Amino acid sequence: MTLIIKLLLVYLIIMNVYVFFLMRIDKRRATKDRRHRIPEKKLLGLSLIGGALGGVMAMRMFRHKTKHTAFALGMPLMLVLHVALVCSLIRYVM
């Protein structure tokens, strides 16, 4: 496995764990006091740059943002895009 692939995998793991926990925190805040919520733009932006898997997992696990079209459609589409890009990169590098 090349260094580029290893770095990409580490980056994706970090981003997905980060987005997963941000979604968990936002869900907890949504059910308690509704103050200091995490903006949707931040959640979607971080998902776009690599955290879509964590976002989709959090949506399903915590039932959070599932009725918002941008999340219900956008997150899975981002995930498909990420998988396609990673597969293309692995094919290109190897």
Buried (B, 14 or more C-beta within 10 A) or exposed (E): EEEEBEEBEEEBEEBBEBBBEBBBBBBEBBEEEEEEBBEEEEBBEBBBEBBBBBBBBBBEEBEBBEEBEEBEEBBBEBBEEBEEEBEEBBEEEE
